[in-house]
Amino acid sequence: VVLSCADQPVRVMIQVNQAAPGGVQRSVRAAWPNYASYWASFLSIGVMCRNNHGLFERIARLNRPLLLLNWLLLMAIVFLPFSTSLLGSNIQVPRDANIAASFYGLNAFVIAFFFSSVWIYALAHPDLLRPDVDREAATRSWPRFSVGLVVYLACVPLGLLSPIAVVIVCAGIAVYYIFERLPDITRASATGSPPRA
């Protein structure tokens, strides 16, 4: 469902304006900010979906508050193509680029906030976790998992200074989250076999 929204930036924001015959090559080159913004957004959506799956691999039971938090998280993720389109369309427009970049950073921060909220809520309700989850190890993993919360918040004022820097930072954070930030937090079995991967 979430990934199905990822095609929206392609149709909405990556548009090449051909002013005159023979101008396609120049128009394609001029649209590079749109490509950069789309790439950062698509990468982020894919990584977010993987991390959402990783969270719920460690959760055995659901309740209404947890479902609500996850619903808000997915709603924020699905909104990302709009903020991406806004950024890609205005990244070379003075003043508008700054507002669009800050708005994009704000959207990313809200996503990170709800990611952290889902995990914190699960940690605060051990009965929701899988029996083999080591709660202490899971708690220690939270700072690494929540790096985006601080970085995306910093992107809001950063957008007022450099919209391109926001795209670069957000793409960098997406790469950071490609790697598992919730390390193996399962308890070793009594037989001494390694924990579940």
Salt bridges, closest charged atoms under 4 A:
ASP7 OD2 - ARG11 NH2 3.16
GLU57 OE2 - HIS53 NE2 3.13
ASP127 OD2 - ARG61 NH1 3.00
ASP132 OD1 - ARG130 NE 3.14
ASP132 OD2 - ARG196 NE 3.92
